[in-house]
Amino acid sequence: MRILLAEDEHTLGTWLCKALEHAGIQVEWVDDGRLADRALQRRDHDALVLDLGLPGLDGHAVLERLRARDQRLPALILTARDSLDERVRSLNAGADDFLAKPFALAELEARLQALVRRARGSEHPRLACGPLVYDGARRQFLLHGEPLGLSPRELAVLRVLVQRSGEPFSKQQILDRVFSDDEDVHPEAVEVFVHRLRKRLDGSGVRIVTLRGLGYALEADAPRTAA
């Protein structure tokens, strides 16, 4: 999962980036509403965590612009303004959830996972593609019910692909979601990890396909029909 965090409190923003990335959630952090609005127009996020008291452009304006573009990105309001009127106003403006400061990290993580699952039309707590399942609680993949041994980078690449199985991710999108902390990594590194994953998934009933000009997609093999 890749989220946009719009938060101008730097101590909180730094802590959230580290904590969420440790939990496997990729974070792009901006501290100004104008920067948030620009980042959202790139449409490369799975959810938005939005503080209302942003400089430049406040959270309400960011949310209004997001919905005016008919972007249906799940949006969670994170703010110290914990009043009924503020909750109602935010929800009516298009927010999907509301979490008041201070908050527990586990609750924020759980709410984000739930928002993204609902946006994808699934309430199931694990991501899956055919016989391949990602168990978020254990942070591991299971293939036909057995743990799949992967390096941390292999796991991260496969987790990106399984989040929207059947849909392509470009090399750059995978790079941004997996290697954002390393500016020296080149797109060719994605090819190496995809090659390794293909070998591990060979003959399993799920595969990584290359869609020319679009990128890589994770697909389950079509079930065989009886003769």
Residue frames as a rotation matrix with the C-alpha (Angstrom) as fourth column:
MET 1
0.575 0.818 0.000 0.00
0.818 -0.575 0.000 0.00
0.000 0.000 -1.000 0.00
ARG 2
-0.644 -0.724 0.247 1.23
0.727 -0.680 -0.100 3.50
0.241 0.115 0.964 -0.84
ILE 3
0.443 0.823 -0.355 -0.34
0.891 -0.447 0.074 6.44
-0.098 -0.349 -0.932 0.98
LEU 4
-0.222 -0.414 0.883 -0.02
0.336 -0.883 -0.329 10.20
0.915 0.223 0.335 0.83
LEU 5
0.115 0.173 -0.978 0.45
0.990 -0.098 0.099 11.73
-0.079 -0.980 -0.183 4.27
ALA 6
-0.055 -0.054 0.997 -0.38
0.317 -0.948 -0.033 15.44
0.947 0.314 0.069 4.42
GLU 7
0.739 0.174 -0.651 0.79
0.664 -0.022 0.748 16.60
0.116 -0.985 -0.132 7.86
ASP 8
0.490 -0.546 0.679 2.61
-0.039 -0.792 -0.609 19.80
0.871 0.272 -0.409 8.81
GLU 9
0.764 -0.274 0.585 3.71
-0.625 -0.086 0.776 18.70
-0.163 -0.958 -0.237 12.29
HIS 10
0.243 -0.741 -0.626 7.21
-0.758 0.257 -0.599 17.48
0.605 0.620 -0.500 11.52
THR 11
-0.618 -0.453 0.642 7.75
-0.769 0.519 -0.374 15.41
-0.164 -0.725 -0.669 14.66
LEU 12
0.132 0.778 0.615 4.53
-0.398 0.609 -0.686 13.50
-0.908 -0.154 0.390 14.00
GLY 13
0.782 0.181 -0.596 5.19
-0.619 0.114 -0.777 13.23
-0.073 0.977 0.202 10.27
THR 14
-0.183 -0.939 -0.291 8.68
-0.879 0.289 -0.378 11.80
0.439 0.186 -0.879 10.76
TRP 15
-0.623 -0.012 0.782 7.43
-0.579 0.679 -0.451 9.27
-0.526 -0.734 -0.430 13.31
LEU 16
0.428 0.878 0.214 4.48
-0.431 0.406 -0.806 8.20
-0.795 0.253 0.552 11.16
CYS 17
0.509 -0.302 -0.806 6.67
-0.822 0.109 -0.560 7.69
0.256 0.947 -0.193 8.07
LYS 18
-0.571 -0.821 -0.019 9.03
-0.759 0.536 -0.371 5.40
0.315 -0.197 -0.929 9.97
ALA 19
-0.548 0.397 0.736 6.31
-0.469 0.583 -0.664 3.52
-0.692 -0.709 -0.134 11.84
LEU 20
0.550 0.830 -0.091 4.05
-0.517 0.252 -0.818 2.94
-0.656 0.497 0.568 8.84
GLU 21
0.338 -0.498 -0.799 6.91
-0.846 0.211 -0.490 1.93
0.412 0.841 -0.350 6.55
HIS 22
-0.740 -0.552 0.384 8.02
-0.671 0.647 -0.362 -0.57
-0.048 -0.526 -0.849 9.20
ALA 23
-0.197 0.778 0.597 4.48
-0.257 0.546 -0.797 -1.98
-0.946 -0.311 0.092 8.95
GLY 24
-0.550 -0.108 0.828 4.85
0.638 0.584 0.501 -2.34
-0.538 0.804 -0.252 5.18
ILE 25
0.625 0.772 0.114 2.98
0.704 -0.495 -0.509 0.83
-0.336 0.399 -0.853 4.19
GLN 26
-0.408 -0.776 0.481 4.86
0.906 -0.409 0.109 3.09
0.112 0.480 0.870 1.76
VAL 27
0.454 0.559 -0.694 4.49
0.703 -0.703 -0.106 6.77
-0.547 -0.440 -0.712 2.69
GLU 28
-0.337 -0.452 0.826 4.88
0.731 -0.678 -0.072 9.93
0.593 0.580 0.559 0.62
TRP 29
0.122 0.320 -0.939 4.89
0.922 -0.386 -0.012 12.83
-0.367 -0.865 -0.343 3.09
VAL 30
-0.335 -0.164 0.928 4.11
0.524 -0.851 0.038 16.47
0.783 0.499 0.371 2.32
ASP 31
-0.481 0.072 -0.874 3.71
0.841 -0.245 -0.483 19.31
-0.248 -0.967 0.057 4.82
ASP 32
-0.772 0.240 -0.589 1.76
-0.291 -0.957 -0.008 21.83
-0.566 0.166 0.808 2.73
GLY 33
0.110 0.936 0.335 -1.74
0.070 0.328 -0.942 21.66
-0.991 0.127 -0.029 1.26
ARG 34
0.531 0.037 -0.846 -0.58
-0.771 -0.393 -0.501 22.88
-0.352 0.919 -0.180 -2.15
LEU 35
-0.561 -0.789 -0.250 2.00
-0.828 0.536 0.165 20.10
0.004 0.299 -0.954 -2.31
ALA 36
-0.589 0.438 0.680 -0.67
-0.025 0.831 -0.556 17.60
-0.808 -0.344 -0.478 -1.30
ASP 37
0.486 0.830 -0.274 -2.97
-0.275 -0.153 -0.949 18.78
-0.830 0.537 0.154 -4.08
ARG 38
0.188 -0.503 -0.844 -0.20
-0.982 -0.093 -0.164 18.41
0.004 0.859 -0.511 -6.67
ALA 39
-0.803 -0.537 0.257 0.77
-0.557 0.830 -0.005 14.96
-0.211 -0.147 -0.966 -5.40
LEU 40
-0.235 0.807 0.542 -2.84
-0.025 0.552 -0.833 13.78
-0.972 -0.209 -0.110 -5.53
GLN 41
0.533 0.447 -0.718 -3.12
-0.672 -0.292 -0.681 14.78
-0.514 0.845 0.145 -9.18
ARG 42
-0.478 -0.747 -0.462 -0.48
-0.877 0.435 0.204 12.15
0.048 0.502 -0.863 -10.01
ARG 43
0.522 0.852 -0.038 -3.04
-0.844 0.523 0.118 9.50
0.120 -0.029 0.992 -8.92
ASP 44
0.020 -0.584 -0.812 -0.45
-0.240 0.785 -0.570 7.05
0.971 0.206 -0.124 -7.62
HIS 45
-0.795 -0.206 0.571 -1.67
-0.589 0.037 -0.807 6.43
0.145 -0.978 -0.151 -4.08
ASP 46
-0.593 0.588 -0.549 -3.96
0.418 0.808 0.415 3.93
0.688 0.017 -0.725 -2.41
ALA 47
0.437 0.726 -0.531 -5.15
0.870 -0.192 0.454 6.24
0.227 -0.661 -0.716 0.37
LEU 48
-0.158 -0.392 0.906 -4.81
0.089 -0.920 -0.383 9.76
0.983 0.020 0.180 1.77
VAL 49
0.134 0.135 -0.982 -4.14
0.990 0.019 0.138 10.65
0.038 -0.991 -0.131 5.41
LEU 50
-0.153 -0.028 0.988 -5.01
0.489 -0.871 0.051 14.33
0.859 0.491 0.147 5.67
ASP 51
-0.515 -0.040 -0.856 -4.49
0.794 -0.400 -0.458 16.87
-0.324 -0.916 0.238 8.44
LEU 52
0.486 0.813 0.322 -6.98
0.873 -0.472 -0.124 19.73
0.052 0.341 -0.939 8.34
GLY 53
0.843 -0.121 -0.524 -4.68
0.113 -0.913 0.392 22.49
-0.526 -0.390 -0.756 9.60
LEU 54
0.153 -0.817 0.556 -2.27
0.945 0.285 0.159 22.56
-0.288 0.502 0.816 6.66
PRO 55
-0.112 -0.247 -0.962 -0.49
-0.029 -0.967 0.252 25.73
-0.993 0.056 0.101 5.49
GLY 56
-0.929 -0.311 -0.201 -0.87
-0.168 -0.128 0.977 26.93
-0.330 0.942 0.067 1.92
LEU 57
-0.314 0.872 -0.376 -4.17
-0.608 0.120 0.785 25.13
0.729 0.475 0.492 1.38
ASP 58
-0.384 0.123 0.915 -6.11
-0.875 0.267 -0.403 23.74
-0.294 -0.956 0.005 4.31
GLY 59
-0.894 -0.068 0.442 -7.28
-0.045 0.997 0.061 20.14
-0.445 0.035 -0.895 4.52
HIS 60
0.063 0.994 0.094 -10.87
0.220 0.078 -0.972 20.95
-0.974 0.082 -0.213 3.65
ALA 61
0.426 0.047 -0.904 -9.78
-0.737 -0.562 -0.376 22.64
-0.525 0.826 -0.205 0.41
VAL 62
-0.676 -0.712 -0.191 -7.51
-0.711 0.562 0.422 19.72
-0.193 0.421 -0.886 -0.47
LEU 63
-0.674 0.490 0.552 -10.40
0.269 0.859 -0.435 17.30
-0.688 -0.145 -0.711 0.06
GLU 64
0.355 0.857 -0.372 -12.83
-0.066 -0.375 -0.925 19.45
-0.932 0.353 -0.077 -1.94
ARG 65
0.080 -0.410 -0.909 -10.42
-0.952 -0.301 0.052 19.61
-0.295 0.861 -0.414 -4.90
LEU 66
-0.871 -0.409 0.273 -9.85
-0.355 0.907 0.225 15.86
-0.339 0.099 -0.935 -4.71
ARG 67
-0.352 0.824 0.443 -13.57
0.471 0.565 -0.677 15.11
-0.809 -0.030 -0.587 -4.92
ALA 68
0.391 0.470 -0.791 -14.18
-0.399 -0.688 -0.606 17.83
-0.829 0.553 -0.081 -7.55
ARG 69
-0.372 -0.593 -0.714 -11.78
-0.923 0.153 0.354 15.89
-0.101 0.791 -0.604 -9.82
ASP 70
0.667 0.718 -0.199 -13.94
-0.717 0.691 0.089 12.81
0.201 0.083 0.976 -9.16
GLN 71
-0.402 -0.805 -0.435 -11.00
-0.442 0.587 -0.678 11.04
0.802 -0.081 -0.592 -7.56
ARG 72
0.649 0.760 -0.018 -12.37
-0.417 0.376 0.827 8.32
0.636 -0.530 0.561 -5.32
LEU 73
-0.341 -0.878 -0.335 -9.21
0.017 0.351 -0.936 7.82
0.940 -0.325 -0.105 -3.32
PRO 74
0.494 0.493 -0.716 -10.00
0.703 0.258 0.663 6.77
0.511 -0.831 -0.219 0.28
ALA 75
-0.221 -0.527 0.820 -9.35
-0.076 -0.829 -0.554 9.74
0.972 -0.185 0.143 2.58
LEU 76
0.320 0.224 -0.921 -8.81
0.866 0.325 0.380 9.56
0.385 -0.919 -0.090 6.33
ILE 77
0.451 -0.099 0.887 -8.85
-0.187 -0.982 -0.014 12.82
0.873 -0.160 -0.461 8.27
LEU 78
0.130 -0.519 -0.845 -6.22
0.915 0.392 -0.100 12.98
0.383 -0.760 0.526 11.00
THR 79
-0.171 -0.086 0.982 -6.66
0.056 -0.995 -0.077 16.06
0.984 0.041 0.175 13.19
ALA 80
-0.900 -0.155 -0.406 -6.78
0.417 -0.039 -0.908 17.54
0.125 -0.987 0.100 16.67
ARG 81
-0.696 0.710 0.107 -10.13
-0.703 -0.705 0.098 19.16
0.145 -0.007 0.989 15.84
ASP 82
-0.883 0.311 -0.351 -12.17
0.321 0.947 0.033 16.44
0.342 -0.083 -0.936 17.56
SER 83
-0.657 0.750 -0.082 -15.70
-0.420 -0.454 -0.786 17.83
-0.627 -0.482 0.613 17.54
LEU 84
-0.132 0.702 0.700 -18.95
0.529 0.647 -0.549 16.46
-0.838 0.298 -0.457 16.21
ASP 85
0.733 0.429 -0.528 -19.39
-0.135 -0.669 -0.731 19.43
-0.667 0.607 -0.432 13.86
GLU 86
-0.042 -0.848 -0.529 -15.90
-0.893 -0.206 0.401 18.92
-0.449 0.489 -0.748 12.43
ARG 87
-0.702 -0.164 0.693 -16.50
-0.001 0.973 0.229 15.20
-0.712 0.160 -0.684 11.91
VAL 88
0.254 0.904 0.343 -19.82
0.516 0.173 -0.839 15.81
-0.818 0.390 -0.422 10.17
ARG 89
0.642 -0.055 -0.765 -18.37
-0.496 -0.790 -0.359 18.57
-0.584 0.610 -0.535 7.98
SER 90
-0.403 -0.900 -0.165 -15.42
-0.767 0.234 0.597 16.41
-0.499 0.367 -0.785 6.95
LEU 91
-0.596 0.233 0.768 -17.53
0.294 0.954 -0.062 13.35
-0.747 0.189 -0.637 6.20
ASN 92
0.527 0.850 -0.018 -20.03
0.353 -0.238 -0.905 15.40
-0.773 0.471 -0.425 4.21
ALA 93
0.443 -0.440 -0.781 -17.15
-0.723 -0.691 -0.020 16.90
-0.531 0.573 -0.624 2.22
GLY 94
0.685 -0.101 -0.721 -16.05
-0.556 0.568 -0.607 13.46
0.471 0.817 0.333 1.10
ALA 95
-0.423 -0.814 0.398 -13.84
-0.894 0.302 -0.331 12.05
0.149 -0.496 -0.856 3.86
ASP 96
0.075 0.400 -0.913 -14.15
-0.283 0.887 0.366 8.30
0.956 0.231 0.180 4.38
ASP 97
0.415 0.006 -0.910 -12.97
0.778 0.516 0.359 8.16
0.471 -0.857 0.210 7.98
PHE 98
0.443 -0.180 0.878 -11.90
-0.372 -0.928 -0.003 10.42
0.815 -0.326 -0.478 10.83
LEU 99
0.388 -0.399 -0.831 -9.27
0.794 0.602 0.081 9.79
0.468 -0.691 0.550 13.52
ALA 100
0.892 0.025 0.452 -8.60
-0.159 -0.918 0.363 12.30
0.424 -0.396 -0.815 16.27
LYS 101
-0.179 -0.979 -0.100 -5.17
0.134 0.077 -0.988 13.07
0.975 -0.190 0.118 17.71
PRO 102
-0.454 -0.890 0.028 -3.71
-0.857 0.445 0.258 11.56
-0.242 0.093 -0.966 19.84
PHE 103
0.667 0.657 -0.352 -4.25
-0.738 0.648 -0.187 8.12
0.105 0.384 0.917 18.35
ALA 104
0.256 -0.549 0.795 -2.84
-0.252 0.757 0.603 4.60
-0.933 -0.355 0.055 18.47
LEU 105
-0.483 -0.534 -0.694 -0.70
-0.802 -0.048 0.595 3.60
-0.351 0.844 -0.406 15.50
ALA 106
-0.913 0.144 0.382 -2.35
0.203 0.972 0.118 0.16
-0.355 0.185 -0.916 15.37
GLU 107
0.054 0.996 -0.067 -5.76
0.460 -0.084 -0.884 1.80
-0.886 0.017 -0.463 14.96
LEU 108
0.191 -0.051 -0.980 -4.54
-0.673 -0.734 -0.093 4.07
-0.715 0.677 -0.175 12.14
GLU 109
-0.801 -0.555 -0.223 -2.99
-0.552 0.542 0.634 1.10
-0.231 0.631 -0.741 10.35
ALA 110
-0.692 0.595 0.409 -6.17
0.497 0.803 -0.328 -0.98
-0.524 -0.024 -0.851 10.75
ARG 111
0.272 0.828 -0.490 -8.38
0.119 -0.534 -0.837 1.84
-0.955 0.169 -0.244 9.52
LEU 112
-0.137 -0.404 -0.904 -6.20
-0.849 -0.422 0.317 2.38
-0.510 0.811 -0.285 6.45
GLN 113
-0.966 -0.221 0.137 -6.26
-0.139 0.885 0.445 -1.33
-0.219 0.411 -0.885 5.60
ALA 114
-0.331 0.923 0.195 -10.05
0.597 0.364 -0.715 -1.36
-0.731 -0.120 -0.672 5.98
LEU 115
0.268 0.410 -0.872 -10.50
-0.326 -0.813 -0.482 1.73
-0.906 0.414 -0.084 3.78
VAL 116
-0.475 -0.541 -0.694 -8.36
-0.833 0.023 0.552 0.29
-0.282 0.841 -0.461 1.00
ARG 117
-0.909 0.198 0.367 -10.10
0.230 0.972 0.046 -3.09
-0.348 0.126 -0.929 1.17
ARG 118
0.032 0.993 -0.117 -13.51
0.430 -0.119 -0.895 -1.43
-0.902 -0.022 -0.430 0.86
ALA 119
0.137 -0.036 -0.990 -12.31
-0.661 -0.747 -0.065 0.72
-0.737 0.664 -0.126 -2.04
ARG 120
-0.747 -0.477 -0.463 -11.25
-0.663 0.494 0.563 -2.45
-0.040 0.727 -0.685 -3.85
GLY 121
0.124 0.922 -0.366 -14.57
-0.857 0.285 0.429 -4.13
0.500 0.260 0.826 -3.15
SER 122
0.113 -0.133 -0.985 -13.22
0.221 0.969 -0.106 -6.66
0.969 -0.206 0.139 -0.67
GLU 123
0.634 0.151 0.758 -13.60
-0.671 -0.380 0.637 -6.91
0.384 -0.913 -0.140 3.08
HIS 124
0.847 -0.333 -0.414 -11.17
0.403 0.910 0.094 -9.84
0.346 -0.246 0.905 3.33
PRO 125
0.869 -0.487 -0.084 -8.26
-0.260 -0.595 0.760 -8.98
-0.421 -0.639 -0.644 5.66
ARG 126
-0.072 -0.935 0.348 -5.70
0.141 0.336 0.931 -10.71
-0.987 0.117 0.107 3.42
LEU 127
0.218 0.030 -0.976 -4.65
-0.882 -0.422 -0.210 -10.01
-0.418 0.906 -0.065 -0.14
ALA 128
-0.062 -0.168 0.984 -4.74
0.056 0.983 0.172 -12.94
-0.996 0.066 -0.052 -2.53
CYS 129
0.088 0.100 -0.991 -4.29
-0.984 -0.144 -0.102 -14.02
-0.152 0.985 0.086 -6.13
GLY 130
0.322 0.115 -0.940 -5.26
-0.445 0.894 -0.043 -17.62
0.836 0.432 0.339 -6.81
PRO 131
0.646 -0.090 -0.758 -3.27
0.531 0.766 0.362 -19.90
0.548 -0.636 0.543 -4.45
LEU 132
-0.495 -0.868 0.044 -1.04
0.629 -0.393 -0.671 -17.00
0.600 -0.304 0.740 -3.34
VAL 133
0.676 0.736 -0.036 -2.13
0.502 -0.425 0.753 -15.21
0.539 -0.527 -0.657 -0.17
TYR 134
-0.457 -0.772 0.441 -0.50
0.085 -0.532 -0.843 -12.38
0.885 -0.347 0.309 1.76
ASP 135
0.394 0.506 -0.767 -1.09
0.810 0.202 0.550 -12.68
0.434 -0.838 -0.330 5.49
GLY 136
0.271 -0.254 0.929 -0.81
-0.066 -0.967 -0.245 -9.15
0.960 0.005 -0.279 6.82
ALA 137
0.911 0.110 0.397 -0.75
-0.393 -0.057 0.918 -10.22
0.123 -0.992 -0.009 10.46
ARG 138
0.680 -0.686 0.260 2.29
0.399 0.643 0.654 -12.45
-0.616 -0.341 0.710 9.91
ARG 139
0.520 -0.434 -0.735 3.72
-0.671 -0.740 -0.038 -10.32
-0.528 0.514 -0.676 7.10
GLN 140
-0.652 -0.691 0.312 4.40
-0.316 0.622 0.717 -13.28
-0.689 0.369 -0.624 4.89
PHE 141
-0.088 0.574 -0.814 3.12
-0.983 0.081 0.163 -14.91
0.160 0.815 0.557 1.72
LEU 142
-0.229 0.116 0.967 1.53
-0.286 0.941 -0.181 -18.34
-0.931 -0.318 -0.182 1.68
LEU 143
-0.347 0.090 -0.933 1.49
-0.929 0.105 0.356 -20.43
0.130 0.990 0.047 -1.49
HIS 144
0.035 0.513 -0.858 -0.98
-0.220 0.841 0.494 -23.30
0.975 0.172 0.142 -1.40
GLY 145
0.889 0.458 0.021 -1.08
-0.080 0.110 0.991 -22.80
0.451 -0.882 0.134 2.36
GLU 146
0.497 -0.795 -0.349 2.69
0.865 0.422 0.271 -23.07
-0.068 -0.437 0.897 2.84
PRO 147
0.608 -0.331 -0.722 5.02
0.021 -0.902 0.430 -20.17
-0.794 -0.276 -0.541 3.71
LEU 148
0.810 -0.354 0.468 6.85
0.511 0.031 -0.859 -18.80
0.289 0.935 0.206 0.67
GLY 149
0.287 -0.796 -0.533 10.48
0.713 -0.194 0.674 -18.01
-0.640 -0.574 0.511 1.44
LEU 150
0.617 -0.045 0.786 11.30
0.608 -0.606 -0.512 -14.55
0.500 0.794 -0.346 0.11
SER 151
-0.588 -0.779 -0.217 13.93
0.790 -0.496 -0.361 -11.92
0.174 -0.383 0.907 0.74
PRO 152
-0.243 0.509 -0.825 12.61
0.510 -0.657 -0.556 -8.60
-0.825 -0.556 -0.100 2.15
ARG 153
-0.626 -0.022 -0.779 12.87
-0.514 -0.739 0.435 -6.92
-0.586 0.673 0.452 -1.29
GLU 154
-0.927 0.320 -0.195 11.21
0.049 0.619 0.784 -9.84
0.371 0.717 -0.590 -3.07
LEU 155
-0.425 0.799 -0.426 8.40
0.885 0.267 -0.382 -9.76
-0.192 -0.539 -0.820 -0.55
ALA 156
-0.335 0.272 -0.902 7.99
0.106 -0.941 -0.322 -6.00
-0.936 -0.203 0.286 -1.00
VAL 157
-0.835 0.010 -0.551 7.78
-0.533 -0.264 0.804 -6.26
-0.138 0.964 0.226 -4.81
LEU 158
-0.797 0.555 -0.237 5.30
0.386 0.770 0.508 -9.14
0.465 0.313 -0.828 -4.67
ARG 159
-0.389 0.661 -0.641 3.20
0.753 -0.172 -0.635 -7.27
-0.531 -0.730 -0.431 -2.11
VAL 160
-0.592 0.156 -0.791 2.93
-0.401 -0.908 0.121 -4.33
-0.699 0.388 0.600 -4.51
LEU 161
-0.860 0.201 -0.469 1.74
-0.408 0.281 0.869 -6.61
0.306 0.939 -0.160 -7.32
VAL 162
-0.704 0.602 -0.376 -0.79
0.642 0.767 0.027 -8.55
0.304 -0.222 -0.926 -5.20
GLN 163
-0.685 0.446 -0.576 -2.44
0.207 -0.639 -0.741 -5.35
-0.699 -0.627 0.345 -3.97
ARG 164
0.175 0.744 -0.645 -4.04
-0.697 -0.370 -0.615 -4.89
-0.696 0.557 0.454 -7.40
SER 165
-0.548 -0.416 0.725 -3.68
0.092 0.832 0.547 -8.31
-0.831 0.367 -0.417 -9.00
GLY 166
0.149 0.552 0.820 -4.53
0.896 0.275 -0.348 -8.31
-0.417 0.787 -0.454 -12.69
GLU 167
0.988 0.154 -0.004 -3.59
0.143 -0.922 -0.360 -4.63
-0.059 0.355 -0.933 -13.05
PRO 168
0.380 -0.911 0.161 -0.16
0.735 0.192 -0.650 -3.59
0.561 0.366 0.742 -14.35
PHE 169
0.808 -0.333 -0.485 2.46
0.137 -0.695 0.705 -1.67
-0.573 -0.637 -0.516 -12.41
SER 170
0.796 -0.604 0.043 5.24
-0.135 -0.247 -0.959 0.06
0.590 0.758 -0.278 -14.34
LYS 171
0.100 -0.860 -0.500 8.86
0.773 0.383 -0.505 -0.38
0.626 -0.337 0.703 -13.27
GLN 172
-0.632 -0.371 0.681 8.85
-0.010 -0.874 -0.486 3.18
0.775 -0.314 0.548 -11.96
GLN 173
0.315 0.819 0.480 5.71
-0.644 -0.186 0.742 2.62
0.697 -0.543 0.469 -9.89
ILE 174
0.795 -0.102 -0.598 7.24
0.385 0.847 0.368 -0.48
0.468 -0.522 0.713 -8.31
LEU 175
-0.256 -0.966 0.044 10.48
0.659 -0.208 -0.723 1.40
0.708 -0.157 0.689 -7.77
ASP 176
-0.369 0.168 0.914 8.66
-0.399 -0.917 0.007 4.26
0.840 -0.362 0.405 -6.03
ARG 177
0.615 0.749 0.248 6.78
-0.574 0.208 0.792 1.89
0.541 -0.629 0.558 -3.73
VAL 178
0.875 -0.289 -0.389 9.66
0.413 0.865 0.285 -0.41
0.254 -0.410 0.876 -2.82
PHE 179
0.028 -0.996 -0.088 12.88
0.988 0.041 -0.147 1.59
0.150 -0.083 0.985 -3.10
SER 180
0.715 0.329 0.617 11.82
0.351 -0.932 0.090 5.13
0.605 0.153 -0.782 -2.20
ASP 181
0.919 -0.384 -0.085 14.49
-0.062 -0.355 0.933 5.25
-0.388 -0.852 -0.350 0.51
ASP 182
-0.021 -0.953 0.302 17.29
0.410 0.267 0.872 4.55
-0.912 0.142 0.386 -1.97
GLU 183
0.599 0.310 -0.739 17.72
-0.366 -0.714 -0.596 7.12
-0.712 0.628 -0.314 -4.71
ASP 184
-0.311 -0.854 -0.416 20.55
-0.827 0.028 0.562 5.18
-0.468 0.519 -0.715 -6.39
VAL 185
-0.383 0.234 0.894 18.40
0.226 0.962 -0.155 2.18
-0.896 0.143 -0.421 -7.37
HIS 186
-0.761 0.067 -0.645 17.65
-0.612 -0.401 0.681 1.98
-0.213 0.913 0.347 -11.11
PRO 187
0.256 0.960 -0.111 14.51
-0.940 0.220 -0.260 0.55
-0.225 0.171 0.959 -12.78
GLU 188
0.002 -0.307 -0.952 16.55
-0.611 0.753 -0.245 -2.43
0.791 0.582 -0.186 -13.96
ALA 189
-0.879 -0.309 0.362 16.62
-0.469 0.430 -0.771 -3.62
0.082 -0.848 -0.523 -10.35
VAL 190
0.000 0.960 0.278 12.91
-0.832 0.155 -0.533 -4.31
-0.555 -0.231 0.799 -10.66
GLU 191
0.416 0.111 -0.903 13.64
-0.775 0.562 -0.288 -6.70
0.476 0.819 0.320 -13.53
VAL 192
-0.618 -0.736 -0.277 16.00
-0.437 0.614 -0.657 -8.68
0.653 -0.286 -0.701 -11.30
PHE 193
-0.780 0.345 0.522 13.43
-0.464 0.241 -0.852 -9.12
-0.420 -0.907 -0.028 -8.53
VAL 194
0.314 0.906 -0.284 10.66
-0.884 0.169 -0.436 -9.97
-0.347 0.388 0.854 -10.98
HIS 195
0.053 -0.390 -0.919 12.92
-0.673 0.666 -0.322 -12.62
0.737 0.636 -0.227 -12.53
ARG 196
-0.905 -0.420 0.070 13.56
-0.315 0.549 -0.774 -14.14
0.287 -0.723 -0.629 -9.09
LEU 197
-0.413 0.832 0.370 9.86
-0.638 0.025 -0.769 -14.10
-0.650 -0.554 0.521 -8.20
ARG 198
0.343 0.532 -0.774 8.94
-0.928 0.318 -0.192 -15.78
0.144 0.785 0.603 -11.48
LYS 199
-0.427 -0.571 -0.701 11.29
-0.414 0.813 -0.410 -18.65
0.804 0.115 -0.584 -10.65
ARG 200
-0.957 0.063 0.282 9.76
-0.253 0.290 -0.923 -19.01
-0.140 -0.955 -0.261 -7.18
LEU 201
-0.148 0.989 0.026 6.21
-0.645 -0.077 -0.760 -18.99
-0.749 -0.130 0.649 -8.59
ASP 202
-0.529 -0.117 -0.841 6.92
-0.824 0.310 0.475 -21.27
0.205 0.944 -0.260 -11.55
GLY 203
-0.620 0.333 -0.710 4.23
0.011 0.909 0.417 -23.95
0.784 0.251 -0.568 -11.86
SER 204
-0.966 0.165 -0.198 2.34
0.207 0.039 -0.978 -22.71
-0.153 -0.986 -0.072 -8.81
GLY 205
-0.114 0.974 0.196 -0.84
0.993 0.107 0.045 -21.50
0.023 0.200 -0.979 -10.51
VAL 206
0.859 0.283 -0.426 0.03
0.297 -0.954 -0.036 -17.81
-0.417 -0.095 -0.904 -10.24
ARG 207
0.016 -0.863 0.505 2.47
0.993 0.071 0.090 -15.88
-0.113 0.500 0.858 -12.41
ILE 208
0.095 -0.095 -0.991 3.85
0.089 -0.991 0.104 -12.45
-0.991 -0.098 -0.086 -13.19
VAL 209
0.329 0.095 0.940 3.13
0.919 0.200 -0.341 -11.39
-0.220 0.975 -0.021 -16.75
THR 210
-0.665 -0.544 -0.511 4.65
0.330 -0.828 0.453 -8.56
-0.670 0.133 0.731 -18.76
LEU 211
0.500 0.822 0.272 2.16
0.729 -0.230 -0.645 -6.25
-0.468 0.520 -0.715 -20.46
ARG 212
-0.292 -0.762 0.579 4.05
0.954 -0.276 0.117 -4.46
0.071 0.586 0.807 -23.20
GLY 213
-0.465 -0.007 0.885 4.26
0.262 -0.956 0.130 -0.73
0.846 0.292 0.447 -22.58
LEU 214
0.487 0.760 0.431 2.39
-0.272 -0.337 0.901 -1.03
0.830 -0.556 0.042 -19.27
GLY 215
-0.196 -0.621 0.759 4.50
-0.954 -0.058 -0.294 -3.06
0.227 -0.782 -0.581 -16.87
TYR 216
-0.873 -0.192 -0.447 4.08
-0.088 0.966 -0.243 -6.17
0.479 -0.173 -0.861 -14.76
ALA 217
0.027 0.917 0.397 0.87
-0.932 -0.120 0.342 -7.76
0.361 -0.380 0.852 -13.46
LEU 218
-0.877 -0.217 0.428 0.21
-0.403 0.816 -0.414 -10.67
-0.260 -0.536 -0.803 -11.12
GLU 219
-0.020 0.884 -0.467 -2.31
-0.952 0.126 0.279 -13.16
0.306 0.450 0.839 -12.51
ALA 220
-0.206 0.067 0.976 -3.73
-0.479 0.863 -0.160 -16.50
-0.853 -0.501 -0.146 -11.44
ASP 221
-0.978 -0.142 -0.152 -3.82
-0.204 0.509 0.836 -19.26
-0.041 0.849 -0.527 -14.06
ALA 222
-0.149 0.970 -0.191 -7.26
-0.947 -0.084 0.310 -19.93
0.285 0.227 0.931 -15.51
PRO 223
-0.162 0.139 0.977 -8.88
-0.585 0.783 -0.209 -23.03
-0.794 -0.606 -0.046 -13.95
ARG 224
-0.930 -0.205 -0.304 -8.83
-0.366 0.562 0.742 -26.09
0.019 0.801 -0.598 -16.15
THR 225
0.054 0.998 0.029 -12.16
-0.970 0.059 -0.237 -27.34
-0.238 -0.015 0.971 -17.40
ALA 226
-0.200 -0.062 0.978 -13.03
-0.173 0.984 0.027 -31.01
-0.964 -0.164 -0.208 -17.52
ALA 227
-0.895 -0.186 -0.406 -12.87
-0.426 0.082 0.901 -32.59
-0.134 0.979 -0.153 -20.96
